[in-house]
Amino acid sequence: MFFVLDIATDIGLGVLAILIIIVLGVIVMYNGFIAKRNRVQDAWAQIDVQLKRRYDLIPNLVNTVQGYMKYEKSVLTQVTNLRSSIVSGSVQDRAQANNQISQALKTIFAVAENYPQLKASDTYKNLQDQLANTEDRISFVRTSYNDYVLDYNNAIQEFPGNVFASTFGFKRQDFFQTAEEEKQPVRVDLTSDSAQGNAPDQAQPPQQPQGKKQKKQQ
């Protein structure tokens, strides 16, 4: 009888030990999920700061260049309309708006090459530098954010993490993706404006008097 009790005690202790190991494993896994999610949220907060900084800079840029860029109003309107989209909505929506604004800003900066007075403006140059610096910061933090998202998503989707992740309410996070167009050089087409006589004012060669042309033809 004592032998049976010893066996039962050993089995009970074994089961208890297994349960303790499982509980400790779940606690460690849960804390790991929390740590990984916190890193994702912290990286996103840094992106959010830079997106809001870009949000604040865009109106100043538009006000500075609109007096010069009389024939590129559609680009300026696009930037203005997209501005609010980078500070609201889902991660994917804000990433898409940010990519579109990046392309529009590149177009503005490229077109500005046709306006020497604008290029020489200290206000314009300062805004251009600030926006470029903001874009660099977004790019840098985006890399860290996407790395943290990948690590977090793998943790909650791989076994045995996926068994407990859904139970504790851990959900997959979206990447802050870069559009393929952003990696390509900007192409500025001003031929339509030029054809309509809307090209920026250029110095024209002096015309010869009509009398001199007639003499040469004779």
C-alpha positions as a Python dict, from the first residue, in 0.01 Angstrom:
ca = {
    (1, 'M'): (0, 0, 0),
    (2, 'F'): (283, 236, 82),
    (3, 'F'): (437, 141, -250),
    (4, 'V'): (118, 244, -433),
    (5, 'L'): (108, 571, -242),
    (6, 'D'): (468, 639, -333),
    (7, 'I'): (392, 581, -700),
    (8, 'A'): (88, 808, -682),
    (9, 'T'): (292, 1073, -506),
    (10, 'D'): (567, 1050, -767),
    (11, 'I'): (312, 1077, -1049),
    (12, 'G'): (145, 1374, -879),
    (13, 'L'): (478, 1548, -832),
    (14, 'G'): (568, 1473, -1194),
    (15, 'V'): (240, 1619, -1319),
    (16, 'L'): (283, 1921, -1093),
    (17, 'A'): (635, 1973, -1222),
    (18, 'I'): (511, 1956, -1581),
    (19, 'L'): (234, 2205, -1505),
    (20, 'I'): (483, 2441, -1341),
    (21, 'I'): (713, 2417, -1645),
    (22, 'I'): (419, 2487, -1879),
    (23, 'V'): (305, 2785, -1672),
    (24, 'L'): (658, 2926, -1658),
    (25, 'G'): (692, 2871, -2033),
    (26, 'V'): (366, 3056, -2099),
    (27, 'I'): (476, 3343, -1873),
    (28, 'V'): (812, 3370, -2050),
    (29, 'M'): (641, 3354, -2390),
    (30, 'Y'): (382, 3615, -2289),
    (31, 'N'): (649, 3853, -2163),
    (32, 'G'): (841, 3796, -2484),
    (33, 'F'): (535, 3893, -2690),
    (34, 'I'): (492, 4206, -2480),
    (35, 'A'): (857, 4307, -2523),
    (36, 'K'): (847, 4254, -2899),
    (37, 'R'): (518, 4445, -2934),
    (38, 'N'): (656, 4731, -2726),
    (39, 'R'): (956, 4759, -2959),
    (40, 'V'): (718, 4776, -3256),
    (41, 'Q'): (510, 5046, -3088),
    (42, 'D'): (817, 5246, -2990),
    (43, 'A'): (954, 5238, -3345),
    (44, 'W'): (613, 5338, -3481),
    (45, 'A'): (600, 5631, -3238),
    (46, 'Q'): (929, 5756, -3387),
    (47, 'I'): (788, 5728, -3739),
    (48, 'D'): (477, 5911, -3624),
    (49, 'V'): (687, 6201, -3495),
    (50, 'Q'): (860, 6240, -3832),
    (51, 'L'): (533, 6214, -4026),
    (52, 'K'): (386, 6492, -3812),
    (53, 'R'): (701, 6698, -3871),
    (54, 'R'): (655, 6655, -4245),
    (55, 'Y'): (287, 6745, -4199),
    (56, 'D'): (391, 7076, -4041),
    (57, 'L'): (653, 7158, -4306),
    (58, 'I'): (439, 7099, -4617),
    (59, 'P'): (220, 7414, -4589),
    (60, 'N'): (532, 7630, -4558),
    (61, 'L'): (681, 7470, -4870),
    (62, 'V'): (359, 7515, -5069),
    (63, 'N'): (332, 7881, -4966),
    (64, 'T'): (695, 7938, -5066),
    (65, 'V'): (685, 7779, -5412),
    (66, 'Q'): (332, 7856, -5531),
    (67, 'G'): (429, 8212, -5623),
    (68, 'Y'): (691, 8074, -5863),
    (69, 'M'): (532, 7751, -5987),
    (70, 'K'): (234, 7894, -6169),
    (71, 'Y'): (200, 7598, -6403),
    (72, 'E'): (250, 7309, -6159),
    (73, 'K'): (-51, 7378, -5938),
    (74, 'S'): (-173, 7020, -5974),
    (75, 'V'): (138, 6892, -5794),
    (76, 'L'): (96, 7144, -5514),
    (77, 'T'): (-272, 7054, -5482),
    (78, 'Q'): (-183, 6686, -5464),
    (79, 'V'): (65, 6746, -5183),
    (80, 'T'): (-187, 6957, -4992),
    (81, 'N'): (-463, 6696, -5029),
    (82, 'L'): (-237, 6410, -4920),
    (83, 'R'): (-101, 6600, -4622),
    (84, 'S'): (-374, 6497, -4377),
    (85, 'S'): (-349, 6131, -4480),
    (86, 'I'): (-2, 6088, -4328),
    (87, 'V'): (-121, 6161, -3974),
    (88, 'S'): (-439, 5951, -3967),
    (89, 'G'): (-556, 5607, -4075),
    (90, 'S'): (-395, 5264, -4067),
    (91, 'V'): (-24, 5194, -4103),
    (92, 'Q'): (-74, 5087, -4464),
    (93, 'D'): (-283, 5396, -4548),
    (94, 'R'): (-25, 5630, -4394),
    (95, 'A'): (260, 5447, -4566),
    (96, 'Q'): (87, 5483, -4902),
    (97, 'A'): (19, 5854, -4845),
    (98, 'N'): (378, 5908, -4735),
    (99, 'N'): (509, 5738, -5050),
    (100, 'Q'): (285, 5952, -5270),
    (101, 'I'): (397, 6270, -5093),
    (102, 'S'): (761, 6168, -5134),
    (103, 'Q'): (710, 6135, -5508),
    (104, 'A'): (525, 6467, -5528),
    (105, 'L'): (797, 6646, -5330),
    (106, 'K'): (1064, 6501, -5557),
    (107, 'T'): (870, 6639, -5852),
    (108, 'I'): (847, 6983, -5688),
    (109, 'F'): (1221, 6987, -5617),
    (110, 'A'): (1298, 6874, -5972),
    (111, 'V'): (1072, 7140, -6127),
    (112, 'A'): (1227, 7403, -5899),
    (113, 'E'): (1549, 7364, -6098),
    (114, 'N'): (1376, 7571, -6368),
    (115, 'Y'): (1329, 7865, -6131),
    (116, 'P'): (1665, 8025, -6038),
    (117, 'Q'): (1507, 8282, -5808),
    (118, 'L'): (1327, 8008, -5615),
    (119, 'K'): (1644, 7801, -5587),
    (120, 'A'): (1826, 8103, -5448),
    (121, 'S'): (1562, 8163, -5181),
    (122, 'D'): (1695, 8093, -4831),
    (123, 'T'): (1346, 7997, -4716),
    (124, 'Y'): (1311, 7740, -4994),
    (125, 'K'): (1657, 7594, -4936),
    (126, 'N'): (1592, 7566, -4563),
    (127, 'L'): (1258, 7389, -4619),
    (128, 'Q'): (1415, 7159, -4875),
    (129, 'D'): (1688, 7064, -4629),
    (130, 'Q'): (1439, 7005, -4347),
    (131, 'L'): (1213, 6790, -4563),
    (132, 'A'): (1509, 6590, -4693),
    (133, 'N'): (1631, 6540, -4337),
    (134, 'T'): (1284, 6428, -4231),
    (135, 'E'): (1270, 6181, -4519),
    (136, 'D'): (1608, 6037, -4415),
    (137, 'R'): (1486, 5995, -4058),
    (138, 'I'): (1168, 5824, -4174),
    (139, 'S'): (1372, 5588, -4391),
    (140, 'F'): (1608, 5506, -4103),
    (141, 'V'): (1333, 5444, -3847),
    (142, 'R'): (1123, 5255, -4102),
    (143, 'T'): (1400, 4996, -4135),
    (144, 'S'): (1405, 4939, -3758),
    (145, 'Y'): (1027, 4932, -3741),
    (146, 'N'): (997, 4670, -4016),
    (147, 'D'): (1265, 4456, -3849),
    (148, 'Y'): (1074, 4467, -3520),
    (149, 'V'): (747, 4388, -3696),
    (150, 'L'): (905, 4088, -3868),
    (151, 'D'): (1044, 3959, -3538),
    (152, 'Y'): (711, 4009, -3362),
    (153, 'N'): (502, 3853, -3640),
    (154, 'N'): (730, 3549, -3654),
    (155, 'A'): (699, 3504, -3277),
    (156, 'I'): (319, 3500, -3278),
    (157, 'Q'): (284, 3291, -3595),
    (158, 'E'): (538, 3017, -3526),
    (159, 'F'): (466, 2717, -3305),
    (160, 'P'): (419, 2714, -3010),
    (161, 'G'): (374, 3092, -2997),
    (162, 'N'): (74, 3083, -3230),
    (163, 'V'): (-111, 2858, -2982),
    (164, 'F'): (-103, 3124, -2712),
    (165, 'A'): (-83, 3446, -2916),
    (166, 'S'): (-445, 3442, -3030),
    (167, 'T'): (-560, 3351, -2678),
    (168, 'F'): (-387, 3656, -2532),
    (169, 'G'): (-501, 3886, -2814),
    (170, 'F'): (-168, 3940, -2992),
    (171, 'K'): (-235, 4031, -3355),
    (172, 'R'): (-17, 4060, -3662),
    (173, 'Q'): (129, 4406, -3729),
    (174, 'D'): (157, 4570, -4073),
    (175, 'F'): (485, 4672, -4233),
    (176, 'F'): (556, 5033, -4326),
    (177, 'Q'): (639, 4963, -4687),
    (178, 'T'): (816, 5170, -4948),
    (179, 'A'): (662, 5200, -5293),
    (180, 'E'): (873, 5076, -5582),
    (181, 'E'): (827, 5414, -5754),
    (182, 'E'): (1010, 5583, -5466),
    (183, 'K'): (1326, 5392, -5559),
    (184, 'Q'): (1318, 5527, -5915),
    (185, 'P'): (1442, 5867, -6036),
    (186, 'V'): (1175, 6131, -6083),
    (187, 'R'): (1075, 6212, -6441),
    (188, 'V'): (945, 6563, -6491),
    (189, 'D'): (749, 6619, -6811),
    (190, 'L'): (704, 6986, -6895),
    (191, 'T'): (636, 6931, -7265),
    (192, 'S'): (262, 6976, -7224),
    (193, 'D'): (314, 7311, -7054),
    (194, 'S'): (566, 7421, -7313),
    (195, 'A'): (335, 7326, -7598),
    (196, 'Q'): (65, 7547, -7452),
    (197, 'G'): (300, 7838, -7400),
    (198, 'N'): (306, 7781, -7026),
    (199, 'A'): (674, 7705, -6981),
    (200, 'P'): (875, 7915, -6736),
    (201, 'D'): (995, 8240, -6880),
    (202, 'Q'): (1323, 8192, -7066),
    (203, 'A'): (1552, 8452, -7215),
    (204, 'Q'): (1482, 8477, -7588),
    (205, 'P'): (1751, 8564, -7845),
    (206, 'P'): (1711, 8916, -7986),
    (207, 'Q'): (1526, 8929, -8317),
    (208, 'Q'): (1684, 9094, -8614),
    (209, 'P'): (1510, 9394, -8770),
    (210, 'Q'): (1292, 9309, -9067),
    (211, 'G'): (1503, 9517, -9300),
    (212, 'K'): (1820, 9321, -9231),
    (213, 'K'): (1640, 8992, -9296),
    (214, 'Q'): (1526, 9121, -9636),
    (215, 'K'): (1879, 9228, -9732),
    (216, 'K'): (2016, 8885, -9648),
    (217, 'Q'): (1747, 8717, -9853),
    (218, 'Q'): (1835, 8936, -10148),
}
